[in-house]
Amino acid sequence: PVGTPRRLRLTVVFLVLVLGVGELVLQSLGFGDPVLYVDDVEIGYLPASNQEVTRRGHRIAINQFGMRAPSVSPRKPEGTFRILMLGDSTLYGGSYIDQSELYARRLQQQLAEIAGERPVEVLNMGVNGWGPFHKLGYLARYGTFEADLTLICLPYGDTRRPLSRLAAVPYLPAHSPPSFAFEEIAHHLAWRWRNEAIGSPSKEERARRSVVGVSAYRRLADTLAEKSEVMIDVLRSWGAATRDTAGATEKSEVARLRAAVQGYPLGFPAGFMRHQSPDAALYHDGVHLDVDGHRIYAGYLVGRVREQSQRWRDFMGGSR
């Protein structure tokens, strides 16, 4: 029919307009300009150094060592109390948390207010999907940055994470950034499809991973203790944080970890968010903190540092 070419052209024009508007909307939300990562034989993967992006209005800045933190010197400035935090996505914070709202940044701010004229630095090295072997690799590469205190931060599920490379996670490589926002979306959808096709590890495999992972956390703590004071904190899941007890799996995994790292103080605060307002933004999902959760958790960690860190008490002249 005579009208077919015209209808086809109109359809093509309409699709181009829809894709163009969709691309602009996605770009306005930060898609197409993600945090980029590098593959690493020792560490597995980590954010590429010296990058800054804005996602959904939230600032994400990565320093020269792959940390979501301000630029730092590898040597601790004289007279400074320095904390190194090692963790996963619960420390990294996600794109829904602004840099200033991270519990690591709040921890530094609150400790600095307590210390007065004495400077305090908090270096937060948390990466989405990291487990103990990633942290061991990072420590082997970069050391402790002369930290007085190292805080190992994790949810209980981290004990089951093997050393994964960049191909196993949904993040884009620094050597091949996306040209369009839709390209980033397609990358994540393809990863999700592949991940679902592979499926979850069996119960037996999860148990084996847990045994190996718990042992790796003991090795991590022992290695850190050669240079730094060490504390460990297990962030409770949403249900366990808002109640006095945790589920059976969570309790048994934390008990196994506690037995393995005996001699290092391990925090697993019971129901520390149970009296919060029902309107408070405590958790983004079942595991990751939201804005109010980061604020509350930072306050809890301030208390742990002041009460349990001998080096902090020495820094403060014996006072808490």
MIMARVEX-946940 format. One record per residue: residue number from 1; residue in three letters; x, y, z of N, C-alpha, C in turn. Coordinates in steps of 0.2 Angstrom, whole numbers, plus 5000, padded with zeros to 4 digits. Layout:
<recs>
REC     k     r    n.x    n.y    n.z   ca.x   ca.y   ca.z    c.x    c.y    c.z
REC   NUM   ALA      X      Y      Z      X      Y      Z      X      Y      Z
...
</recs>
This chain:
<recs>
REC     k     r    n.x    n.y    n.z   ca.x   ca.y   ca.z    c.x    c.y    c.z
REC     1   PRO   5004   4994   5000   5000   5000   5000   5004   5006   5000
REC     2   VAL   5001   5012   4997   5005   5018   4997   5007   5021   5003
REC     3   GLY   5003   5020   5008   5004   5023   5015   5009   5019   5019
REC     4   THR   5011   5013   5017   5015   5009   5021   5022   5013   5023
REC     5   PRO   5026   5015   5017   5032   5019   5019   5031   5024   5024
REC     6   ARG   5026   5028   5023   5025   5034   5027   5024   5032   5034
REC     7   ARG   5020   5027   5035   5019   5024   5042   5025   5021   5045
REC     8   LEU   5029   5018   5041   5035   5015   5043   5040   5021   5046
REC     9   ARG   5040   5026   5041   5045   5032   5043   5042   5035   5050
REC    10   LEU   5036   5036   5050   5033   5039   5057   5035   5035   5063
REC    11   THR   5034   5028   5062   5036   5023   5067   5043   5024   5069
REC    12   VAL   5047   5024   5064   5055   5025   5066   5056   5032   5069
REC    13   VAL   5053   5037   5067   5054   5043   5070   5051   5043   5077
REC    14   PHE   5046   5040   5078   5043   5039   5085   5047   5036   5090
REC    15   LEU   5050   5030   5087   5055   5026   5091   5061   5030   5093
REC    16   VAL   5064   5033   5088   5070   5037   5089   5068   5043   5095
REC    17   LEU   5063   5046   5094   5061   5051   5099   5060   5048   5106
REC    18   VAL   5057   5042   5107   5056   5039   5113   5063   5037   5116
REC    19   LEU   5067   5034   5112   5074   5032   5114   5078   5038   5116
REC    20   GLY   5077   5044   5113   5081   5050   5114   5078   5053   5121
REC    21   VAL   5072   5053   5122   5069   5055   5128   5071   5051   5134
REC    22   GLY   5071   5044   5133   5073   5039   5138   5080   5040   5140
REC    23   GLU   5084   5041   5135   5091   5042   5136   5093   5048   5140
REC    24   LEU   5089   5054   5139   5090   5060   5143   5088   5059   5150
REC    25   VAL   5082   5056   5151   5079   5054   5157   5084   5050   5161
REC    26   LEU   5087   5045   5158   5092   5041   5162   5098   5044   5164
REC    27   GLN   5100   5048   5159   5106   5052   5160   5105   5057   5166
REC    28   SER   5099   5060   5166   5098   5065   5172   5098   5061   5179
REC    29   LEU   5097   5055   5179   5097   5051   5185   5104   5048   5186
REC    30   GLY   5109   5050   5182   5116   5048   5183   5118   5041   5179
REC    31   PHE   5113   5038   5175   5115   5032   5171   5119   5034   5165
REC    32   GLY   5124   5030   5163   5128   5032   5158   5135   5035   5160
REC    33   ASP   5135   5036   5167   5141   5039   5170   5142   5036   5176
REC    34   PRO   5143   5029   5177   5144   5025   5183   5151   5025   5186
REC    35   VAL   5151   5023   5192   5158   5022   5195   5161   5016   5191
REC    36   LEU   5167   5017   5189   5170   5011   5185   5175   5007   5189
REC    37   TYR   5176   5001   5187   5180   4997   5191   5186   4994   5187
REC    38   VAL   5191   4991   5191   5197   4988   5187   5197   4981   5190
REC    39   ASP   5199   4976   5185   5200   4969   5187   5207   4969   5190
REC    40   ASP   5208   4964   5195   5215   4964   5198   5216   4957   5201
REC    41   VAL   5222   4954   5199   5223   4947   5201   5224   4946   5208
REC    42   GLU   5226   4950   5212   5226   4949   5219   5220   4951   5223
REC    43   ILE   5217   4957   5221   5212   4960   5225   5205   4957   5222
REC    44   GLY   5205   4955   5216   5199   4953   5213   5196   4959   5208
REC    45   TYR   5194   4964   5211   5192   4970   5208   5191   4976   5213
REC    46   LEU   5191   4982   5211   5190   4988   5215   5189   4994   5211
REC    47   PRO   5186   4999   5214   5184   5005   5210   5191   5008   5207
REC    48   ALA   5190   5011   5201   5196   5014   5198   5197   5020   5202
REC    49   SER   5204   5022   5202   5206   5028   5206   5203   5035   5203
REC    50   ASN   5203   5040   5208   5202   5047   5206   5196   5048   5201
REC    51   GLN   5190   5046   5203   5184   5047   5199   5178   5050   5204
REC    52   GLU   5174   5054   5201   5168   5057   5204   5162   5057   5200
REC    53   VAL   5157   5055   5202   5150   5055   5198   5145   5057   5203
REC    54   THR   5139   5058   5200   5133   5060   5204   5128   5055   5201
REC    55   ARG   5125   5052   5206   5119   5047   5204   5113   5049   5208
REC    56   ARG   5108   5051   5205   5101   5052   5208   5102   5058   5213
REC    57   GLY   5107   5063   5211   5108   5068   5216   5113   5067   5221
REC    58   HIS   5116   5061   5222   5121   5059   5227   5128   5059   5224
REC    59   ARG   5132   5062   5228   5139   5062   5226   5143   5056   5228
REC    60   ILE   5147   5053   5223   5151   5047   5225   5158   5049   5222
REC    61   ALA   5163   5050   5227   5170   5052   5225   5174   5046   5227
REC    62   ILE   5179   5044   5223   5184   5038   5224   5191   5042   5224
REC    63   ASN   5194   5040   5229   5201   5043   5229   5206   5039   5226
REC    64   GLN   5213   5041   5227   5218   5038   5223   5219   5030   5225
REC    65   PHE   5216   5028   5230   5217   5021   5232   5211   5017   5231
REC    66   GLY   5206   5020   5228   5200   5016   5226   5195   5016   5232
REC    67   MET   5196   5021   5237   5192   5022   5243   5186   5027   5241
REC    68   ARG   5180   5025   5244   5175   5031   5243   5176   5035   5249
REC    69   ALA   5181   5040   5248   5184   5044   5254   5188   5049   5251
REC    70   PRO   5189   5055   5255   5194   5060   5252   5201   5057   5251
REC    71   SER   5204   5061   5247   5211   5059   5245   5215   5059   5252
REC    72   VAL   5220   5054   5252   5224   5053   5258   5231   5052   5257
REC    73   SER   5235   5053   5262   5242   5052   5261   5243   5045   5263
REC    74   PRO   5248   5041   5260   5249   5034   5263   5252   5034   5269
REC    75   ARG   5256   5040   5271   5259   5040   5278   5254   5044   5282
REC    76   LYS   5253   5042   5288   5249   5046   5293   5252   5052   5295
REC    77   PRO   5248   5058   5294   5251   5064   5297   5253   5064   5304
REC    78   GLU   5258   5067   5307   5260   5067   5314   5254   5069   5318
REC    79   GLY   5253   5066   5324   5248   5068   5328   5241   5067   5327
REC    80   THR   5240   5063   5321   5233   5061   5319   5231   5054   5321
REC    81   PHE   5225   5053   5323   5222   5047   5324   5219   5044   5318
REC    82   ARG   5221   5039   5315   5219   5036   5309   5215   5030   5310
REC    83   ILE   5209   5029   5307   5206   5023   5307   5205   5021   5299
REC    84   LEU   5207   5014   5298   5205   5011   5292   5199   5007   5293
REC    85   MET   5194   5008   5288   5189   5003   5288   5189   4999   5282
REC    86   LEU   5188   4992   5283   5188   4988   5277   5181   4984   5277
REC    87   GLY   5177   4984   5271   5171   4982   5271   5168   4980   5264
REC    88   ASP   5162   4980   5264   5158   4978   5257   5154   4984   5256
REC    89   SER   5148   4982   5252   5143   4987   5250   5140   4991   5256
REC    90   THR   5140   4988   5262   5137   4991   5268   5141   4997   5270
REC    91   LEU   5147   4996   5269   5152   5002   5270   5152   5007   5264
REC    92   TYR   5152   5004   5258   5153   5008   5252   5147   5013   5252
REC    93   GLY   5141   5010   5254   5135   5015   5254   5130   5015   5248
REC    94   GLY   5132   5013   5242   5128   5013   5237   5126   5020   5234
REC    95   SER   5123   5020   5228   5122   5027   5225   5116   5031   5228
REC    96   TYR   5112   5027   5233   5107   5031   5236   5109   5034   5242
REC    97   ILE   5115   5034   5244   5118   5038   5250   5123   5043   5247
REC    98   ASP   5123   5049   5249   5128   5054   5247   5134   5053   5251
REC    99   GLN   5139   5055   5248   5146   5054   5252   5146   5057   5259
REC   100   SER   5143   5062   5260   5143   5065   5267   5139   5061   5272
REC   101   GLU   5134   5057   5269   5130   5054   5274   5132   5047   5276
REC   102   LEU   5138   5044   5273   5141   5038   5274   5142   5037   5282
REC   103   TYR   5141   5031   5285   5143   5031   5292   5150   5032   5293
REC   104   ALA   5155   5030   5288   5162   5032   5289   5163   5039   5290
REC   105   ARG   5160   5043   5285   5161   5050   5286   5158   5053   5292
REC   106   ARG   5153   5051   5294   5150   5053   5300   5154   5051   5306
REC   107   LEU   5157   5045   5306   5161   5043   5311   5167   5048   5312
REC   108   GLN   5170   5050   5306   5176   5054   5307   5174   5061   5310
REC   109   GLN   5168   5063   5307   5165   5070   5310   5164   5070   5317
REC   110   GLN   5161   5065   5320   5159   5064   5327   5166   5063   5331
REC   111   LEU   5170   5059   5329   5176   5058   5333   5181   5064   5333
REC   112   ALA   5181   5068   5327   5184   5074   5327   5182   5079   5332
REC   113   GLU   5175   5080   5332   5172   5084   5337   5174   5083   5344
REC   114   ILE   5175   5076   5346   5177   5074   5352   5184   5076   5353
REC   115   ALA   5188   5075   5348   5195   5075   5349   5198   5083   5349
REC   116   GLY   5193   5087   5347   5195   5094   5347   5200   5096   5342
REC   117   GLU   5206   5099   5345   5211   5101   5340   5215   5095   5337
REC   118   ARG   5215   5089   5340   5218   5084   5338   5215   5081   5331
REC   119   PRO   5219   5080   5326   5215   5078   5320   5214   5070   5320
REC   120   VAL   5208   5069   5316   5206   5062   5316   5204   5061   5308
REC   121   GLU   5207   5055   5306   5205   5053   5299   5202   5046   5299
REC   122   VAL   5197   5045   5294   5194   5039   5293   5194   5037   5286
REC   123   LEU   5197   5031   5284   5198   5029   5278   5194   5023   5277
REC   124   ASN   5189   5024   5272   5184   5019   5272   5185   5015   5265
REC   125   MET   5187   5009   5265   5188   5005   5259   5183   4999   5259
REC   126   GLY   5177   5001   5257   5172   4996   5256   5170   4996   5249
REC   127   VAL   5169   4990   5246   5167   4989   5239   5162   4984   5239
REC   128   ASN   5157   4985   5234   5151   4981   5233   5154   4974   5232
REC   129   GLY   5151   4969   5235   5152   4962   5234   5159   4959   5237
REC   130   TRP   5163   4963   5240   5169   4961   5243   5168   4956   5249
REC   131   GLY   5172   4951   5249   5172   4947   5255   5179   4947   5258
REC   132   PRO   5181   4942   5262   5188   4942   5266   5194   4942   5261
REC   133   PHE   5193   4938   5256   5199   4937   5251   5201   4944   5247
REC   134   HIS   5195   4948   5246   5197   4954   5243   5200   4959   5247
REC   135   LYS   5198   4959   5254   5201   4963   5259   5209   4961   5260
REC   136   LEU   5210   4954   5260   5217   4952   5261   5221   4954   5255
REC   137   GLY   5218   4954   5249   5222   4956   5243   5224   4963   5243
REC   138   TYR   5219   4967   5246   5220   4975   5246   5225   4976   5251
REC   139   LEU   5225   4973   5257   5229   4974   5262   5237   4972   5260
REC   140   ALA   5237   4966   5256   5244   4964   5254   5247   4970   5249
REC   141   ARG   5242   4973   5245   5244   4978   5240   5246   4985   5244
REC   142   TYR   5242   4987   5248   5242   4994   5251   5244   4994   5258
REC   143   GLY   5244   4989   5262   5245   4989   5269   5240   4993   5273
REC   144   THR   5241   4995   5279   5236   4998   5283   5236   5005   5283
REC   145   PHE   5240   5009   5279   5240   5016   5279   5242   5019   5286
REC   146   GLU   5246   5015   5290   5248   5017   5296   5243   5018   5301
REC   147   ALA   5237   5015   5300   5231   5016   5304   5232   5014   5311
REC   148   ASP   5230   5018   5316   5230   5016   5323   5225   5011   5324
REC   149   LEU   5219   5011   5321   5214   5006   5322   5211   5004   5316
REC   150   THR   5210   4998   5315   5207   4995   5309   5200   4992   5311
REC   151   LEU   5195   4994   5308   5188   4992   5309   5186   4987   5303
REC   152   ILE   5185   4981   5304   5183   4976   5299   5175   4976   5299
REC   153   CYS   5172   4979   5294   5164   4979   5294   5161   4974   5289
REC   154   LEU   5156   4971   5291   5153   4966   5287   5146   4964   5289
REC   155   PRO   5142   4962   5284   5136   4958   5286   5138   4951   5287
REC   156   TYR   5134   4947   5290   5136   4940   5291   5137   4936   5285
REC   157   GLY   5133   4938   5279   5134   4934   5273   5141   4935   5269
REC   158   ASP   5145   4940   5272   5151   4941   5268   5156   4935   5270
REC   159   THR   5155   4931   5275   5159   4925   5276   5159   4920   5271
REC   160   ARG   5154   4920   5267   5153   4915   5261   5155   4917   5254
REC   161   ARG   5158   4923   5254   5161   4926   5248   5168   4924   5246
REC   162   PRO   5168   4920   5240   5175   4919   5238   5178   4925   5234
REC   163   LEU   5184   4924   5232   5188   4929   5228   5185   4930   5221
REC   164   SER   5181   4935   5220   5178   4935   5213   5181   4941   5209
REC   165   ARG   5181   4940   5203   5184   4945   5198   5179   4949   5195
REC   166   LEU   5181   4954   5191   5176   4959   5189   5171   4956   5184
REC   167   ALA   5172   4950   5181   5167   4947   5177   5162   4944   5180
REC   168   ALA   5162   4943   5187   5157   4940   5191   5152   4945   5194
REC   169   VAL   5154   4951   5193   5149   4956   5196   5147   4961   5191
REC   170   PRO   5141   4965   5192   5138   4969   5187   5141   4976   5186
REC   171   TYR   5147   4977   5187   5150   4983   5187   5154   4984   5180
REC   172   LEU   5155   4990   5178   5158   4992   5171   5165   4993   5172
REC   173   PRO   5169   4991   5167   5176   4991   5168   5179   4998   5166
REC   174   ALA   5184   5001   5169   5187   5007   5167   5189   5008   5160
REC   175   HIS   5191   5002   5157   5194   5003   5151   5189   5003   5145
REC   176   SER   5182   5002   5147   5177   5002   5142   5171   5005   5145
REC   177   PRO   5171   5011   5147   5165   5015   5150   5159   5015   5145
REC   178   PRO   5153   5015   5147   5147   5015   5143   5147   5022   5139
REC   179   SER   5145   5022   5133   5144   5028   5129   5137   5031   5130
REC   180   PHE   5132   5026   5132   5125   5028   5133   5122   5026   5139
REC   181   ALA   5117   5029   5142   5114   5026   5148   5111   5020   5147
REC   182   PHE   5108   5019   5141   5105   5012   5139   5110   5007   5139
REC   183   GLU   5116   5008   5137   5121   5003   5137   5123   5001   5144
REC   184   GLU   5123   5005   5149   5123   5003   5156   5118   4999   5158
REC   185   ILE   5112   5001   5157   5106   4997   5158   5106   4990   5155
REC   186   ALA   5108   4989   5149   5109   4983   5145   5114   4979   5149
REC   187   HIS   5119   4982   5151   5125   4978   5154   5122   4975   5161
REC   188   HIS   5118   4978   5165   5116   4976   5171   5110   4970   5170
REC   189   LEU   5106   4971   5165   5101   4966   5163   5104   4960   5161
REC   190   ALA   5110   4960   5157   5113   4954   5154   5116   4951   5160
REC   191   TRP   5119   4954   5165   5122   4951   5170   5117   4948   5175
REC   192   ARG   5111   4951   5176   5106   4948   5180   5104   4942   5176
REC   193   TRP   5103   4942   5170   5100   4936   5166   5106   4930   5167
REC   194   ARG   5112   4932   5166   5117   4926   5167   5118   4924   5174
REC   195   ASN   5117   4928   5179   5117   4926   5186   5111   4922   5188
REC   196   GLU   5106   4923   5185   5100   4919   5187   5100   4912   5183
REC   197   ALA   5104   4912   5177   5105   4906   5174   5109   4901   5177
REC   198   ILE   5115   4904   5180   5119   4900   5184   5116   4898   5191
REC   199   GLY   5112   4902   5194   5109   4900   5200   5113   4901   5206
REC   200   SER   5110   4900   5212   5113   4901   5218   5117   4894   5220
REC   201   PRO   5122   4895   5224   5126   4890   5227   5122   4885   5231
REC   202   SER   5123   4879   5231   5120   4874   5235   5121   4875   5242
REC   203   LYS   5117   4872   5246   5118   4872   5254   5125   4870   5256
REC   204   GLU   5127   4864   5253   5133   4861   5254   5139   4866   5252
REC   205   GLU   5138   4869   5246   5143   4874   5244   5144   4880   5248
REC   206   ARG   5138   4883   5251   5138   4888   5255   5141   4887   5262
REC   207   ALA   5140   4881   5264   5143   4879   5270   5151   4878   5269
REC   208   ARG   5153   4876   5264   5161   4875   5263   5164   4882   5262
REC   209   ARG   5160   4887   5259   5162   4894   5258   5163   4897   5265
REC   210   SER   5158   4896   5269   5158   4899   5276   5164   4897   5280
REC   211   VAL   5166   4890   5280   5171   4888   5283   5178   4891   5281
REC   212   VAL   5179   4892   5274   5185   4895   5271   5185   4902   5273
REC   213   GLY   5179   4905   5272   5178   4913   5273   5180   4915   5280
REC   214   VAL   5177   4911   5285   5178   4912   5292   5186   4912   5294
REC   215   SER   5189   4907   5291   5196   4906   5292   5200   4912   5289
REC   216   ALA   5198   4914   5283   5201   4920   5280   5200   4926   5284
REC   217   TYR   5194   4927   5288   5194   4933   5292   5198   4933   5298
REC   218   ARG   5200   4927   5301   5205   4926   5306   5211   4928   5303
REC   219   ARG   5213   4926   5297   5220   4928   5294   5220   4935   5293
REC   220   LEU   5215   4938   5291   5214   4945   5290   5216   4949   5296
REC   221   ALA   5212   4947   5302   5213   4951   5308   5220   4950   5311
REC   222   ASP   5223   4944   5310   5230   4943   5313   5235   4947   5309
REC   223   THR   5234   4947   5302   5238   4951   5298   5238   4959   5300
REC   224   LEU   5232   4961   5301   5231   4968   5303   5234   4970   5309
REC   225   ALA   5234   4965   5314   5236   4966   5321   5243   4967   5321
REC   226   GLU   5247   4965   5316   5254   4966   5316   5256   4974   5316
REC   227   LYS   5251   4978   5313   5253   4985   5312   5247   4989   5316
REC   228   SER   5242   4987   5317   5236   4991   5319   5232   4987   5325
REC   229   GLU   5229   4991   5329   5223   4988   5333   5218   4986   5329
REC   230   VAL   5214   4981   5331   5209   4978   5326   5202   4977   5330
REC   231   MET   5197   4979   5327   5190   4978   5330   5186   4976   5324
REC   232   ILE   5181   4972   5325   5177   4969   5320   5169   4971   5322
REC   233   ASP   5165   4972   5317   5158   4974   5318   5154   4971   5313
REC   234   VAL   5149   4967   5315   5145   4963   5310   5138   4967   5310
REC   235   LEU   5136   4970   5305   5130   4974   5304   5124   4969   5304
REC   236   ARG   5120   4970   5308   5114   4966   5308   5109   4967   5302
REC   237   SER   5106   4962   5300   5101   4963   5295   5095   4967   5298
REC   238   TRP   5091   4969   5293   5085   4974   5296   5081   4971   5301
REC   239   GLY   5079   4964   5300   5075   4961   5306   5079   4960   5312
REC   240   ALA   5085   4959   5312   5089   4958   5318   5090   4965   5321
REC   241   ALA   5091   4970   5318   5093   4977   5320   5087   4980   5324
REC   242   THR   5081   4978   5322   5074   4981   5324   5071   4976   5330
REC   243   ARG   5074   4971   5331   5072   4966   5336   5078   4964   5341
REC   244   ASP   5076   4961   5346   5082   4959   5351   5086   4953   5349
REC   245   THR   5083   4949   5344   5087   4943   5342   5087   4943   5334
REC   246   ALA   5092   4938   5332   5092   4937   5324   5090   4931   5323
REC   247   GLY   5089   4929   5316   5087   4923   5314   5092   4918   5315
REC   248   ALA   5090   4911   5314   5095   4906   5316   5101   4906   5312
REC   249   THR   5100   4907   5305   5106   4907   5301   5111   4913   5302
REC   250   GLU   5108   4919   5304   5112   4924   5305   5116   4923   5312
REC   251   LYS   5113   4921   5317   5116   4919   5323   5121   4914   5323
REC   252   SER   5120   4909   5319   5125   4903   5319   5131   4906   5315
REC   253   GLU   5130   4910   5310   5136   4912   5306   5140   4917   5310
REC   254   VAL   5137   4921   5314   5141   4926   5318   5144   4922   5324
REC   255   ALA   5141   4917   5326   5144   4913   5332   5150   4910   5329
REC   256   ARG   5150   4907   5323   5156   4904   5320   5161   4909   5319
REC   257   LEU   5160   4915   5317   5165   4920   5316   5168   4922   5322
REC   258   ARG   5163   4923   5327   5166   4925   5334   5171   4920   5337
REC   259   ALA   5169   4914   5336   5174   4909   5339   5180   4909   5335
REC   260   ALA   5180   4910   5329   5186   4910   5325   5191   4916   5326
REC   261   VAL   5188   4922   5328   5192   4928   5329   5192   4930   5336
REC   262   GLN   5192   4925   5340   5193   4926   5348   5199   4929   5349
REC   263   GLY   5198   4934   5354   5204   4939   5355   5203   4945   5352
REC   264   TYR   5199   4946   5347   5198   4953   5344   5190   4954   5345
REC   265   PRO   5189   4961   5348   5182   4962   5350   5178   4963   5344
REC   266   LEU   5172   4959   5344   5167   4958   5339   5161   4961   5341
REC   267   GLY   5158   4966   5338   5152   4969   5339   5146   4966   5335
REC   268   PHE   5140   4965   5338   5134   4962   5334   5129   4965   5338
REC   269   PRO   5127   4971   5338   5123   4975   5343   5115   4972   5342
REC   270   ALA   5113   4970   5348   5106   4967   5348   5101   4973   5348
REC   271   GLY   5097   4973   5342   5091   4977   5342   5093   4985   5343
REC   272   PHE   5098   4987   5340   5100   4994   5342   5096   4999   5338
REC   273   MET   5092   4997   5334   5087   5001   5330   5080   5000   5332
REC   274   ARG   5078   4996   5337   5071   4994   5338   5067   5000   5341
REC   275   HIS   5070   5005   5344   5066   5011   5346   5065   5017   5342
REC   276   GLN   5067   5016   5335   5067   5021   5331   5060   5023   5328
REC   277   SER   5059   5029   5326   5053   5031   5323   5051   5026   5317
REC   278   PRO   5045   5024   5316   5043   5020   5310   5044   5023   5304
REC   279   ASP   5045   5030   5304   5046   5034   5298   5053   5035   5296
REC   280   ALA   5057   5033   5300   5065   5033   5299   5067   5029   5293
REC   281   ALA   5071   5032   5289   5074   5028   5284   5080   5024   5286
REC   282   LEU   5079   5018   5289   5084   5014   5293   5088   5010   5288
REC   283   TYR   5084   5006   5284   5087   5001   5279   5085   5002   5272
REC   284   HIS   5089   5002   5267   5087   5003   5260   5084   4996   5258
REC   285   ASP   5086   4991   5261   5084   4984   5259   5085   4980   5266
REC   286   GLY   5085   4973   5265   5086   4969   5271   5093   4969   5274
REC   287   VAL   5098   4972   5270   5105   4972   5273   5108   4979   5273
REC   288   HIS   5106   4983   5268   5110   4989   5267   5106   4995   5271
REC   289   LEU   5110   4999   5274   5107   5005   5278   5105   5010   5273
REC   290   ASP   5100   5014   5276   5098   5020   5272   5101   5026   5276
REC   291   VAL   5098   5032   5275   5101   5038   5277   5101   5038   5285
REC   292   ASP   5095   5037   5288   5095   5037   5295   5099   5031   5298
REC   293   GLY   5099   5026   5295   5103   5020   5297   5110   5021   5298
REC   294   HIS   5113   5025   5293   5120   5027   5293   5121   5031   5299
REC   295   ARG   5117   5036   5300   5118   5041   5306   5118   5037   5312
REC   296   ILE   5113   5032   5313   5113   5029   5320   5119   5024   5320
REC   297   TYR   5121   5021   5315   5126   5016   5315   5133   5020   5317
REC   298   ALA   5133   5026   5314   5140   5030   5316   5140   5031   5323
REC   299   GLY   5134   5033   5326   5134   5034   5333   5136   5028   5337
REC   300   TYR   5134   5023   5335   5135   5016   5339   5143   5015   5338
REC   301   LEU   5146   5016   5332   5153   5015   5331   5157   5020   5335
REC   302   VAL   5155   5026   5336   5158   5031   5340   5159   5028   5347
REC   303   GLY   5154   5025   5350   5154   5022   5356   5158   5016   5357
REC   304   ARG   5159   5012   5352   5163   5006   5352   5170   5009   5352
REC   305   VAL   5172   5014   5348   5179   5016   5348   5181   5019   5354
REC   306   ARG   5177   5023   5357   5178   5026   5364   5179   5022   5369
REC   307   GLU   5175   5016   5369   5175   5012   5375   5180   5006   5374
REC   308   GLN   5181   5004   5368   5185   4998   5367   5192   4999   5364
REC   309   SER   5194   5005   5361   5200   5006   5358   5205   5008   5363
REC   310   GLN   5210   5005   5365   5215   5007   5369   5219   5013   5366
REC   311   ARG   5220   5012   5359   5224   5017   5356   5220   5024   5356
REC   312   TRP   5214   5023   5355   5210   5030   5356   5211   5033   5363
REC   313   ARG   5210   5029   5368   5211   5032   5374   5218   5035   5375
REC   314   ASP   5223   5031   5373   5230   5034   5373   5230   5041   5369
REC   315   PHE   5227   5041   5363   5227   5047   5359   5224   5053   5363
REC   316   MET   5218   5051   5367   5215   5056   5370   5218   5057   5377
REC   317   GLY   5223   5055   5379   5227   5056   5385   5223   5052   5391
REC   318   GLY   5220   5046   5389   5217   5042   5394   5210   5043   5395
REC   319   SER   5207   5049   5392   5200   5050   5393   5196   5047   5388
REC   320   ARG   5190   5046   5389   5185   5043   5384   5181   5049   5381
</recs>
